[in-house]
Amino acid sequence: MNSFSPYLLTFLISMLPVAELRGGLPLGISLGIPPLSAYAVSIAGNVIPVLPLLIGLRYLSKIAEKYRWWGRIFNKMEKKFQGKKKIICRYGIVGIVILVAIPLPVTGAWTGSLVSFLLSIPVKYSFPAIFIGVCLAGIVVLFTTLGILGVSRIFSGM
């Protein structure tokens, strides 16, 4: 028998950079957590790393300026996220919300934090945008997990 509480497992999975709430929320529901509780736990788990990431990346970049090899790593990261930067530059802070809200691989709170850092968006703007994006992504994942999006087929006659 698993010694982890379903709530703790959902929370921890939602903190991971690849899974985030896109993995944690369906897992929580499949483990028997009520949907709204699973939503709340997943949101909390997904948002917890954001502030340390936003502040930590800024701190690390100041240290990295002293070392040439770190500069190369940051340049590679910046090139990798160039397409996502275009979204943010085009739509502004709403672009961060959109980037985080789309529940696809390589989007989410971790990516939003990294892109916010690379664009030097102040934490006071990026954190609320990432939080809103996580909440919206959670709604999409929740509805998808519960099959509510399938209800539209009933009304469209398919």
Beta strands, then each sheet from edge to edge (+ up, - down):
end
